[in-house]
């Protein structure tokens, strides 16, 4: 399934490899270039995303060691955001729906030890942090990030909307909710 999805994403976005290469060159100030063919890069990128999705338990797998260099060198927030943009472009083509609105909300995460942003949260009654998320109306995930558990959605809305526009385009508009949730 992963191979079919990655093939479809690359076929639907002819500039896929070129954009990843340009991003890597920008990140390294032009000193380095991607040393893989498009096929090799795609296989390693999607395998790496799969390992990273295992809550960082990828170190437990023998397969990780052949990807360690690739992950350290090529996987960054910007790389993952670029790939998410390509995925959303494919979803829009397949569903014939353009994302024009997102719903932003938080969810309390109990994580006393894992984050320096941990604090007591009055609404969630946990010691932890808030996971700030943006989803489209059809619940397609677009953004997820950590904020202090005392922050509201509105305190972070400009950063969230900037990232959403980077992924979904400039047609996203800002509407405000009732003070608890910004939509």
Secondary structure as UniProt FT lines:
FT   HELIX           2..12
FT   TURN            14..15
FT   HELIX           16..27
FT   TURN            28..30
FT   HELIX           38..52
FT   TURN            53..56
FT   HELIX           58..60
FT   HELIX           62..66
FT   HELIX           68..74
FT   HELIX           77..95
FT   STRAND          102..110
FT   TURN            112..114
FT   TURN            116..117
FT   STRAND          119..121
FT   TURN            122..125
FT   STRAND          126..136
FT   TURN            137..138
FT   STRAND          141..147
FT   TURN            149..150
FT   HELIX           154..156
FT   HELIX           157..168
FT   TURN            170..171
//
